[in-house]
Amino acid sequence: MTHRYQRLTAQTSRGFILVTSLVFLVVITLLAVSAINSTTIQERMASNQREKSRARQAADAALRQGESLLGDTAFDKVQTPNTTVSVKVRNNDDQGSHDLDVKLWRKNDMFATSAEKTDPVAFLSPRLWALNEALAYTLDADMSAVQYYLEDYQCLARDLNPDSRAVCDGSLVYRITARAQGQNPAAIAVTQSLYEKHY
């Protein structure tokens, strides 16, 4: 009787060890799958953040390009917006320069409707940038061309008083709006700057 009891106890303990081992194996497998998923998600987030940063830097570079164009003396003669100005641009490889036809827009004239002209986020609309009327600036071969608009603001008020009227005091203000897209289509950056030119 004792011998039979010992044999049953040994079989029961072997079965318990098997079940416990299987439970531990399932738990370890779930932890490994969770760690792999977490790593994959973090890698995607880092990639998206990198592309967003690259798009922002490219848009900022286009703003600097626009400011460089507006600094040219060819804009000193422009009195009417929505005109095209020929500007000499230095090549990236420092091998001379080339002529570039630059369209200077009247404030918000690139928008088709009056609702868009008063909409503060209208520059985020993909339709505006699909018109191919914006200037293009190529930063590097990995990114698509950065697009930007140059607008003539003419004169702005010098103080924050809403009742004051804008008075020209020998300077003009231009707005530059740039849009860049990273390799990920969701990584889009739109930036703006105001450029003041004194005469």
SULGI-V47253 format. One record per residue. N is the residue number from 1. PHI is phi as a letter, one per 20 degrees, with the letter a starting at -180 (NA if undefined). Layout:
# SULGI-V47253
N_PHI ; N_PHI
This chain:
# SULGI-V47253
1_NA ; 2_f ; 3_f ; 4_f ; 5_f ; 6_f ; 7_f ; 8_f ; 9_f ; 10_f ; 11_f ; 12_f ; 13_f ; 14_f ; 15_f ; 16_f ; 17_f ; 18_f ; 19_f ; 20_f ; 21_f ; 22_f ; 23_f ; 24_f ; 25_f ; 26_f ; 27_f ; 28_f ; 29_f ; 30_f ; 31_f ; 32_f ; 33_f ; 34_f ; 35_f ; 36_f ; 37_f ; 38_f ; 39_f ; 40_f ; 41_f ; 42_f ; 43_f ; 44_f ; 45_f ; 46_f ; 47_f ; 48_f ; 49_f ; 50_f ; 51_f ; 52_f ; 53_f ; 54_f ; 55_f ; 56_f ; 57_f ; 58_f ; 59_f ; 60_f ; 61_f ; 62_f ; 63_f ; 64_f ; 65_f ; 66_f ; 67_f ; 68_f ; 69_f ; 70_f ; 71_f ; 72_f ; 73_f ; 74_f ; 75_f ; 76_f ; 77_e ; 78_f ; 79_d ; 80_d ; 81_f ; 82_l ; 83_d ; 84_d ; 85_d ; 86_e ; 87_c ; 88_e ; 89_d ; 90_f ; 91_f ; 92_f ; 93_e ; 94_l ; 95_d ; 96_o ; 97_b ; 98_c ; 99_e ; 100_c ; 101_e ; 102_d ; 103_e ; 104_e ; 105_e ; 106_f ; 107_g ; 108_m ; 109_f ; 110_f ; 111_e ; 112_e ; 113_d ; 114_f ; 115_f ; 116_f ; 117_f ; 118_d ; 119_e ; 120_f ; 121_d ; 122_f ; 123_f ; 124_e ; 125_f ; 126_f ; 127_f ; 128_f ; 129_e ; 130_e ; 131_f ; 132_l ; 133_d ; 134_e ; 135_f ; 136_d ; 137_c ; 138_d ; 139_e ; 140_b ; 141_f ; 142_f ; 143_d ; 144_f ; 145_f ; 146_e ; 147_d ; 148_b ; 149_d ; 150_d ; 151_c ; 152_e ; 153_e ; 154_m ; 155_c ; 156_c ; 157_f ; 158_e ; 159_c ; 160_e ; 161_f ; 162_f ; 163_e ; 164_f ; 165_d ; 166_f ; 167_c ; 168_f ; 169_c ; 170_n ; 171_b ; 172_c ; 173_d ; 174_d ; 175_d ; 176_d ; 177_c ; 178_c ; 179_c ; 180_c ; 181_c ; 182_e ; 183_f ; 184_e ; 185_g ; 186_e ; 187_e ; 188_c ; 189_c ; 190_c ; 191_c ; 192_c ; 193_b ; 194_d ; 195_c ; 196_d ; 197_d ; 198_e ; 199_d
